[in-house]
Amino acid sequence: MNPPTMPLADPTFRHRQVDAMLTVRRSDGTPCAGAEVVVEQTRHAFPFGNIGFDFVALANDEKPGAGRENVFGGADPASAERLVDLWLDLFNTATLPFYWSGFEPVRAHPDTQRLLTAATWFRDRGVSLKGHPLVWHTLAPDWLRDLPDEDVEELLRARIRREVGAFSGLVGAWDAINEAVIMPVFENEEQHNAVTRLCRRHGRIAMVRLAFEEARRAAPEVTLVLNDFDMSTAYECLIEGVLEAGIEPDAIGLQSHMHQGYWGEEKTLAIIERFARYGLPLHFTETTLLSGELMPPDIEDLNDYQVPSWPSTPEGEARQADEIVRHYRTLLSHPSVQAVNYWGITDQGSWLGAPVGLVRADGSTKPAYDAIRGLIKDEWWVPATALRTGVDGRVALRGWAGEYTISGLGDTRSFELSPGTTEVEVTLTA
Amino acid sequence: MNPPTMPLADPTFRHRQVDAMLTVRRSDGTPCAGAEVVVEQTRHAFPFGNIGFDFVALANDEKPGAGRENVFGGADPASAERLVDLWLDLFNTATLPFYWSGFEPVRAHPDTQRLLTAATWFRDRGVSLKGHPLVWHTLAPDWLRDLPDEDVEELLRARIRREVGAFSGLVGAWDAINEAVIMPVFENEEQHNAVTRLCRRHGRIAMVRLAFEEARRAAPEVTLVLNDFDMSTAYECLIEGVLEAGIEPDAIGLQSHMHQGYWGEEKTLAIIERFARYGLPLHFTETTLLSGELMPPDIEDLNDYQVPSWPSTPEGEARQADEIVRHYRTLLSHPSVQAVNYWGITDQGSWLGAPVGLVRADGSTKPAYDAIRGLIKDEWWVPATALRTGVDGRVALRGWAGEYTISGLGDTRSFELSPGTTEVEVTLTA
C-alpha cells in the first residue's frame, strides 16, 4: 500500500513551481535577442475550487422566489450578481449540485437543462467544473423509498449514466460516491432511505463499484473521486477494500468541514500522510472554517446543530483569516494534495446558516477573503514581470504551474507551464 | 451482504434447544417399553470458554518463579491448583496464549512443548482448545524489529504454519489475526513493531489474507477467527473488504472488554445485529466485566491505565453478578452468536490487575461465579431427569444441544443432541 517513496511535505512549495527556458522568436523564426518582454500569470493549474451553487439561479436568469432554490441553499440571484467578480477573482473550479432529490424531485423530470446552463455559464468564464455527488444516501429522492431494491439499483445506475453522459465535456470531475463509510448504517433520518437500504444489502464495496463502473462507462475521461467526511481508520479500511477489489478511484476525497474548530497543521498533515500512503491524489473536497462561534464538540452529525442565528463576529473573522491561510499552506505543502475546494463564498444561504463564507451575508468581504487572495493571487502568483531575452532569444523562467501571457514587440501570446515543462517556445509577431 | 433472512434475537433460547424422540432398546434390539430411565446432560455443545493461561504452569509442574510466567500474567501454580475444579465446572473451551514474543522469546526457540503439555492437560479433562493469536502487532518479538520486511513476512508465515501444524488435532480454533483495524496505524509503543510496519506496507487485507492462507493450509479443518476490539464501522469496512477479497473467515470475533462499563442489552444487540448481517457466526472472544471501580471513559488504549491496586468491592461484585447474567442472556438470545469466551477466572495476575475474575485473588468465588453458573449449569442445563418410555420404547426429549447420559436397566450410555437431531437410539444392556 505504501508507494516505494512517500511524498513529503515541503513548506517552500517548490513542487508547485515549474522551471523552464523560454525561447522567444520572431515570425521569421529568428531568435528575438535582447528583447524586453513582459510575462504574466493568468490562471493556476492547481484547482482552487469553491461551490458554484449560488450562481445556478443567476445563470438561469431566475427571479428570487422562482421556487428553484438549491436544496443546499445559496445566494439569491441579485446578491449572486454582486458575488461574481469576487468568486472569479479567486477560484478556477466550481462544484455544481447534483443532489438527487433536488436534481430530480419528480421521477423522470431531471433538472438537466438548468444545470447545463449553469455549467456553460461557468465554462464561458474559464471555470472548470465538478459534479457533486452521483451516489449518496442523504437527499436520495423520496419517490425512491418504496421501490424494490432491484429497481432502486437500476434507477441509480441509470441516473449516474444520465448525468455523467449529459455533462460530458463540461463537467470534468465527479464525486462518484459520497460518504460510503456511514452509508449502510446511516440512521439519522425519519424514514430509512432507499440508497442506505441498498448499500446495507450489497455492502459498501459493491456500491462503490456500481458508482465507478457506471460513471467510468459513461465518460472514461472524467476524474472520479471517492469522497468521505470520515477521517478515521474506517475510511482507510474502506479504501483498502476498494483497492483490493480492483476498483480504481482517480482521487481520494477528504471533506474538511471544520465547524467544530480548525484542525491545526499537525492533525492536518497526519491525515494527509495516512491517506497519501495509497499513492492516489488527495482532493480536499469540502473545506470550511467559521468566522463565528464554533459548533459544540459533542455534535456528531453536523446537521443536528440548528440555531436561529449564527452571526459572523470580528474575533471570528480574524481567526478565520488566520486559519484559512494556515490550512491552505499546509494542504499545498504536501505533493499528494492535488485539489482544494472551499465550501461557500457567502454566508447567505450557507449550509446550517453557519458563517463559513469568505463574504458576509451583506456582500462585504471578510478578512479571510483578502487573506486567501494574498496566497492565491499574490504569494503563489507571477504578476506582470519584465524580462530581457539573451542573444539566443532565451530567458529562464520560474513560475507556478498554470497559464501565462507574454507580451512584446506589440504582440501578446499565451503559453502554459505544466509540471515537467522545461522548454517553452513562443513567436511574437511584430 | 444481508442474508435473505436475518436471524433475530429470541429471549426464550428455543434456538439453543433440541427436540428429539429417544428410542431405547434392549441388547436383543427389542424396544424397551415402559421402562424408567434417567437422562442427564453432561456437556454443552455451545462453547462456554475462558482463558486457560492460569493453568499452563500447573500443567507443566512448574514451581512459582520458574521464570516462565505468561506474558499476560495468570495465577501461580499453587493457586491454579485450587482453581481447576471451579474452572472445569463452568467452562468447556480454553483459550491458550500464543503471543509471539512470549511463545518465541528467542528466535527459533518456540515454547511448543510447554503449550503442547498444557493443551493435552485440558484435552484430557474434556476441554476444547483455542489458540490466541497467530498474527498481532502487539507482543511481536523484539528480535523481529530490525529484520527487513521480506524476512518478517516469511518468519510470520512460517510461525503460523508451525503453530497451527504442531497443535493440529489439539487446538481446534485460532484467532488467525487480531486487531487488524488498528494494526497498520498502531502507535502506542516506544519503537514501531515489525508487524505494524509490514501491515502498513501491504495493507490490512493482505495481512488478513496471509494469516488465513497459511493457517488454512496448515490445518484445513480448524476454525479460523477474524478478531477485533473495534466495534465501529471501521471493522465493518474491514470485514466487507475481506469478504470482497474472497477471504473466508469461519467466524467474526468481537472482543468485549468492558473495563469502562457494561454495554447494556440495547448496545450489545445493536452490535450483534450490525455484524450478524454478514451471515457469519459471531464469537464473543474476550468478555470482561469488572467487580470494582470502572476505568475512566477517556482512556483510549486500555493498556494506558496503570493503577497500583484495583480492588474488587462488594458493590462492584454485586454489579458484576447482575451484568454477567444480563450479558450472557443477551448474547445467547441471538442465533448468530456461536461462542462466548470470558477473559479471566481469577483476579490474580489478571490483565492490568483489573478485578475481572469470577474468583477473587484469594481463591474465593465472587457472586458472579454463582450467577453465571446458575445459567450454564442450571437454567440452561438438563439435570438428572427420570423418564418413562412408551410401549414402543420411545420417549420425547427436549434438551440444550450437548452431550447426555441415559441410565436404566443397570446400564449407562451416552448420546448427543445436536441442532437438527430428531431421532436418537440407545441400547441398554441389562
Interface residues (C-beta under 8 A of the other chain):
Chain A: M1 N2 V181 I182 P184 V185 R200 R201 H202 G203 R204 I205 A206 D230 S232 T233 A234 Y235 E236 C237 L238 E240 G241 V242 L243 E244 A245 R274 R277
Chain B: M1 N2 V181 I182 P184 V185 R200 R201 H202 G203 R204 I205 A206 D230 S232 T233 A234 Y235 E236 C237 L238 E240 G241 V242 L243 E244 A245 R274 R277
